[in-house]
C-alpha cells in the first residue's frame, strides 16, 4: 500500500523562508508516503526574463527547501513558467532540488531529460510518474529550437510511448498534466478526450493543473481523471489576496486494486495553506461534467474567443492600433497618439495564440458555433 498526496500550482512570492503551509496542512502532507506539487516557476536570482507573451515569474530560492521540510517529495516542472528565466533559471531550480533532496520531473536541460519519467518504489508497489504541459513558451515539441532546455509536451507521441512502456513495469501510472483554459470551472472537450486516451494507454490517474481554479473529476473505466486541482499556494501580484478555495487529493494505492482517494480541501489564510472543511462544492463541479456540460462548454468557448483570443490575434496581426470594439479602438488610438500605448511584441503574441492548443481548441469551437448559427440564418 502507498499513500500519495497531490496538489495544484505553487507560486510563492511572500514567504522568503519557503514555508507555505499551515501546521494542519503540513500534518496531512507528512502522513503520505510521497507528496507531489506543481512548482509553477523557477527560483529567483538566476538568468534573465525571457522574451515571451505574459509575465515572467520566479520564486525565492528557499521555496524548494521549505517545501521539502514541509513534507513534499516531488516538484512537477512541466509548466508554462518554468523557462521564464531561460536555461539558467531551470538549471538553478534543478540544482536547488537536488541539494534539498527533492525529486523533479517534466523539464530538463535537453529533450531526453525533459521527457524522462520518474519511477518510485513503495514496498512492493512500483509507481510510474509522467509530467507534461500544453504547448506554450519553453515547450520541447517538433520545432527545432536553439535553446535545448525546456519541458515535456502533453501531446507529444513520446508521452504515449512512455505510458505504454511504464505499463509493463509499474503497478500504477500517474500522469500529471498542465493544460486548459484559465479561470473556468469545466475542462475543454479536447482535454477530456486526451486524458481518457492516456487512461486507455495505461494511466491509472490523470491529475490536471493550470486553470488556477478547481474542476471536477470523473471515473473512466478503471481510472480517475482530476481535471484541475486549482491553485495550492499562489500569491503573485494580482493573486496576493486570493484565498484559493480548492482541493488536493490523497491517493490510496493498493496493489491489484483500483485507486481510491479522498479530497483534502484547503484555503489560503495569512500567507499559509490551511485545511478547510468543504472549501469547494466538489460534487457540483463533478455534476457539471455531465448535466448541461455541452451548453456550458459552448458558452465558455465563445467567451474565451471573444474576450481574449480574437482581440489579441487582431491586435498582433497589424501595425495599426486596432481593437475588436469601437470604444476599444478609440482608446488604443488615443493612447498611441499620446505615446502611452504599451509596446507589444506582436510576433511573440501571435505565436503564443497560435502554438497553444488550448486557445486553438477554444477559437475553433467558437468559430464552428458562429458558422453553424450563420448557416441556420441563411436557410431560414
Secondary structure, DSSP 8 states (H G I E B T S, - for coil): -EEEEEEEEEE-SS-TT---B-HHHHHHHHHSSEEEEEE-SEETTSS---S-SS---EE-THHHHHHHHTT--EEE--STTTTTTHHHHHHHHHHHHHHHT-EEESEESSHHHHH--EEEEETTEEEEEEEEE-S-TTEESSS--S---EEEBTTSHHHHHHHHHHHHH-SEEEEEEE-S-TT-SS--HHHHHHHHHHHHHT-SEEEEESSSSB--EEEETTEEEE--B-EEEE-SGGGTT----EEEEEEEE-TTS--EEEEEEEEEETTEEEE-TTSS-HHHHHHTTTTTHHHHHHHHHHHHIIIIIHHHHHHHT-SS---SSHHHHHHHHHHHHTT------HHHHHHHHHH-HHHHHHHHHHHHHHHHHHHHHHH-
